[in-house]
Amino acid sequence: MRTEQNLTRLDRVFARLDREPERPAHIDVPKMSRHRVALFAATLAFYLAIVWLVVITSWLVRLDWQVMFFRPYQQWPEIHAFLDYYVVLGQRGPTAVMVAAWLGWRSWRQHTLRPMLTLGASLLLLNITVGAAKIGMGRLGPHYATTIGSNEMGLGGDIFPSGHTANAVVTWGILAYLASTPRARRWLSALSAVVSLGVGLTTVYLGTHWLSDVVLGWAAGLLILLALPWCEPLIAGAEAWILDLRDRWRDRGRVTAPVRVPVPVSFKPRSAVKDEAAAARDTVTAARAARPPVYLAPGPHTTRSERTPVTPAGSRRPPHPDRLTHPDRLPRGTASTARPLTGG
């Protein structure tokens, strides 16, 4: 008869929430394969091409102005309120907190710091690369444009590439990068692509970014995700250093016990040790059997009638006065003669 319990989907979900006994060995670390290198090179070429098309004020800049004059927020005002909240999925602060909470639980469950360190490395690369590009190109946004048809470059702005779009690609794409199974990686990759695409188009709808800003932001975020395998050795080294520092900090707080110097002993075979122990037990048993009990007097055993009565050397109690004045009273234990009856 089958007695095992059928687990529901909810039971399996709660089972996965429990902490694993040790770090899983099946988690693979992505490597910089030829396919990834080729994709990284193609994305980098696309990134440089977008920058060049904007610098030379090409057809891409004219498209930016056409979309800006179209004013999507005036064409579809009914979705404005929803998109004001949806664009938060591209802001660095809220998204970093949400993703860090999930990856922090992953780190605790799998006994590893790699998820949190990978998130930190990706955000650091994002701030350096995208921030440097924004400051270096200094492009103004649609709301602050000065000349119609110009690329608005080098005017002290910080709009190119789109930080919201790049942050959405990296923050949500890191979940797919750290997925444990290929199936989860595919689903999370599709989800992060849809979210980042929606965030980029939302910034165009609200008029805060040019269309070319969004396209360059997608490329910038994808470059960071593709370059993460090059950072894996540094991440592994940082994890080992942090864990070693934690162990040394714990050892500092512990009280070391005094070290006992072992007494040198001569090693004997186990059979010889057993024989010596058995001989010692036999000797102790024989000695105990030969020793007489404490409560028996030494010497041969005699009958009760042959024993000499043991009396005290003297009594501290004075003699009874009746024994001195009445001679008829005899000591206890002696036979008395029959006294003649008087009277008639």
C-alpha positions in Angstrom: 0.0 0.0 0.0 1.4 3.4 -0.9 1.7 5.6 2.2 3.8 8.6 0.9 2.1 12.0 0.9 1.5 13.7 -2.5 3.0 17.1 -2.3 1.1 20.0 -3.8 2.7 22.9 -5.7 2.4 25.1 -2.6 4.3 22.4 -0.5 7.1 22.3 -3.1 7.3 26.1 -3.0 7.6 26.2 0.8 10.2 23.3 0.6 12.4 25.5 -1.6 12.3 28.3 1.0 14.2 26.1 3.5 17.9 26.6 3.7 20.1 24.0 2.0 22.5 22.1 4.3 25.5 23.2 2.4 26.5 25.2 -0.7 25.0 23.5 -3.8 27.6 22.1 -6.2 25.4 22.2 -9.3 25.4 26.0 -9.6 27.4 26.8 -12.7 29.3 30.1 -13.2 28.9 31.6 -16.7 32.1 31.7 -18.7 33.2 34.0 -21.5 32.5 31.7 -24.4 33.1 32.5 -28.1 29.4 33.1 -28.6 29.4 35.6 -25.7 32.5 37.3 -27.0 31.0 37.7 -30.5 27.8 39.1 -29.0 29.7 41.5 -26.8 31.7 42.7 -29.9 28.5 43.2 -31.9 26.8 45.1 -29.1 29.8 47.3 -28.6 29.9 48.1 -32.4 26.2 48.9 -32.2 26.8 51.2 -29.2 29.5 53.1 -31.1 27.4 53.4 -34.2 24.5 55.0 -32.2 26.9 57.5 -30.7 28.4 58.3 -34.1 24.9 58.8 -35.7 24.0 61.3 -32.9 27.3 63.2 -33.1 27.0 63.8 -36.8 23.3 64.8 -36.5 22.1 62.1 -38.8 18.6 60.7 -39.6 18.5 59.4 -36.0 18.5 62.9 -34.6 15.7 63.9 -37.0 13.7 60.9 -35.7 14.2 62.1 -32.2 12.7 65.4 -33.0 9.8 63.9 -34.8 8.9 61.7 -31.8 9.3 64.7 -29.5 6.9 66.9 -31.5 4.4 64.0 -31.6 4.1 64.2 -27.8 2.9 60.8 -26.9 1.8 61.9 -23.5 -0.8 64.1 -25.2 -1.9 61.4 -27.6 -2.7 58.8 -24.9 -3.3 60.7 -21.7 -5.4 57.9 -20.1 -2.2 55.8 -19.4 -0.2 58.6 -18.1 -0.9 57.9 -14.4 0.0 54.2 -14.8 3.2 54.9 -16.6 4.3 57.4 -13.9 4.4 54.4 -11.5 5.7 51.9 -14.1 8.8 54.0 -14.8 9.9 53.4 -11.2 11.0 49.9 -12.3 13.9 51.7 -14.0 15.0 53.8 -11.0 18.2 52.7 -9.4 17.2 53.0 -5.8 13.9 51.1 -5.6 15.0 48.4 -8.1 18.3 47.8 -6.3 16.5 47.3 -3.0 14.0 44.9 -4.4 16.6 42.8 -6.3 19.0 42.9 -3.4 16.3 41.5 -1.0 15.8 38.5 -3.3 19.5 37.9 -3.9 20.2 38.3 -0.2 17.8 35.4 0.5 19.5 33.4 -2.3 22.9 34.1 -0.6 21.6 32.9 2.8 19.9 29.9 1.4 22.9 28.6 -0.7 25.7 29.6 1.7 27.4 31.9 -0.8 28.0 35.6 -1.3 28.2 35.4 -5.1 24.7 36.7 -5.8 25.2 39.8 -3.7 28.7 40.4 -5.0 27.6 40.0 -8.6 24.9 42.6 -8.1 27.3 45.0 -6.5 29.8 44.5 -9.4 27.2 45.0 -12.0 25.9 48.2 -10.4 29.4 49.5 -10.0 30.1 48.9 -13.7 26.8 50.6 -14.5 27.6 53.7 -12.5 31.1 54.0 -14.0 30.4 53.4 -17.7 27.0 55.1 -18.0 27.9 57.9 -15.7 31.1 58.6 -17.6 29.2 58.5 -20.9 26.5 60.9 -19.7 29.0 63.5 -18.4 31.3 63.1 -21.4 28.7 63.7 -24.0 26.7 66.2 -22.1 23.5 66.0 -24.1 20.3 67.9 -23.1 16.9 66.2 -22.9 13.8 67.1 -24.9 12.4 69.4 -22.2 15.6 71.5 -22.2 16.4 71.5 -25.9 17.6 74.8 -27.3 17.8 74.5 -31.1 15.4 72.5 -33.2 17.1 69.8 -35.3 20.4 69.9 -33.3 21.8 67.0 -31.4 22.1 69.0 -28.2 25.5 67.5 -27.5 28.1 69.1 -25.2 25.7 71.5 -23.5 26.2 70.2 -20.0 23.3 67.7 -19.9 23.3 64.1 -18.5 20.6 62.4 -20.6 22.6 60.3 -23.1 22.4 57.3 -22.7 19.2 56.7 -20.7 20.1 55.7 -17.2 16.6 54.3 -16.5 16.8 52.0 -19.5 20.3 50.8 -18.7 19.5 50.2 -15.1 16.4 48.2 -15.9 18.4 46.0 -18.3 21.1 45.3 -15.7 19.0 45.1 -12.5 16.4 42.7 -13.9 18.8 41.0 -16.2 21.1 40.0 -13.3 18.3 37.7 -12.1 18.5 35.8 -15.4 22.3 35.8 -15.2 22.2 34.2 -11.7 19.5 31.6 -12.5 20.2 28.1 -11.4 18.6 26.2 -14.3 18.4 26.9 -18.1 14.6 27.0 -18.0 14.6 29.7 -15.3 17.3 31.6 -17.2 15.2 31.7 -20.4 12.0 32.9 -18.6 13.9 35.5 -16.6 15.7 36.7 -19.7 12.4 37.2 -21.5 10.9 39.0 -18.5 13.8 41.3 -18.0 13.8 42.2 -21.8 10.0 43.1 -21.6 10.5 45.2 -18.4 13.5 47.1 -19.8 11.8 47.7 -23.1 8.7 49.0 -21.4 10.7 51.3 -19.1 12.6 52.7 -22.1 9.5 53.4 -24.1 7.8 54.9 -21.0 10.6 57.5 -20.7 10.0 58.4 -24.4 6.3 58.7 -23.7 6.9 61.0 -20.8 9.2 63.2 -22.8 12.2 62.8 -20.5 14.5 61.0 -23.1 15.1 61.0 -26.8 14.5 57.8 -28.6 18.3 57.5 -29.3 18.9 57.8 -25.6 16.8 54.7 -25.0 18.4 52.7 -27.7 21.9 53.5 -26.4 20.7 52.6 -22.8 19.7 49.2 -24.0 23.1 48.6 -25.5 24.9 49.9 -22.4 23.0 47.6 -20.1 23.5 44.6 -22.3 27.3 45.3 -22.5 27.5 45.1 -18.7 25.6 41.8 -18.6 27.8 40.3 -21.3 31.0 41.4 -19.6 30.2 40.0 -16.2 31.9 36.6 -16.7 35.2 38.5 -16.9 34.5 39.7 -13.4 33.8 36.2 -12.0 37.5 35.6 -10.8 37.4 38.9 -8.9 34.0 38.0 -7.4 35.3 34.6 -6.2 38.4 36.2 -4.7 36.3 38.8 -2.9 34.0 36.1 -1.5 36.9 34.0 -0.2 38.5 37.1 1.4 35.2 38.1 3.1 34.6 34.6 4.4 38.2 34.4 5.7 37.9 37.7 7.4 34.6 36.5 9.0 36.3 33.4 10.4 39.2 35.3 11.8 36.8 37.8 13.5 35.0 34.9 15.1 38.2 33.3 16.3 39.3 36.5 18.0 36.3 36.4 20.3 36.8 32.9 21.5 38.7 32.0 24.6 41.5 29.7 23.8 41.8 26.7 26.2 45.2 25.8 27.7 47.1 23.4 25.6 47.9 20.2 27.4 51.3 18.7 26.7 50.8 15.0 26.0 52.8 12.5 28.0 55.0 10.4 25.8 53.9 6.8 26.0 55.2 3.7 24.4 53.0 2.2 21.8 52.0 -1.4 22.3 49.9 -3.7 20.2 46.2 -3.8 21.0 46.4 -7.5 22.0 49.1 -6.8 24.5 47.1 -4.0 26.1 44.1 -6.2 26.4 46.1 -9.0 28.0 47.6 -6.6 30.6 44.2 -5.3 31.5 42.7 -8.8 31.9 45.7 -9.8 34.1 45.2 -6.7 36.3 41.5 -7.5 36.7 42.3 -11.1 37.7 44.8 -9.9 40.4 42.2 -7.5 41.9 39.5 -10.2 42.0 41.8 -12.7 43.7 42.9 -10.2 46.3 39.3 -9.3 47.1 38.3 -13.0 47.4 41.3 -13.8 49.8 40.6 -10.9 52.2 38.1 -12.0 55.0 35.1 -9.9 55.8 35.6 -7.2 58.3 32.8 -8.3 60.6 34.2 -11.8 61.2 36.8 -12.4 63.9 40.0 -14.1 62.8 40.6 -17.7 63.9 38.7 -21.0 63.7 35.0 -20.9 64.0 33.6 -22.1 67.4 30.2 -22.9 68.6 28.2 -20.6 70.8 28.5 -22.7 73.9 32.3 -22.8 73.7 32.7 -19.1 73.4 34.0 -17.2 76.4 31.4 -14.6 77.5 32.7 -11.2 77.0 32.0 -8.9 79.9 33.1 -5.4 80.5 36.0 -4.8 82.8 33.9 -2.9 85.2 30.5 -1.2 85.5 30.2 2.4 86.4 26.8 1.7 87.9 26.9 1.2 91.6 25.7 -2.2 93.0 22.0 -2.4 93.7 21.1 -1.8 97.3 18.7 -4.7 97.4 21.6 -7.1 96.8 23.4 -5.9 99.9 20.4 -5.8 102.3 18.4 -8.8 101.1 20.4 -11.9 100.8 17.4 -13.8 99.5 17.5 -11.9 96.2 20.0 -13.6 94.0 21.6 -12.4 91.0 19.7 -12.8 87.7 20.4 -16.1 86.1 21.0 -18.3 89.2 18.6 -20.9 90.5 16.9 -20.2 93.8 16.1 -23.0 96.3 12.5 -23.6 97.2 11.4 -21.6 100.1 9.2 -23.5 102.7 5.7 -22.4 102.9 4.6 -21.1 106.3 1.2 -21.0 107.8 -1.1 -23.7 108.0 
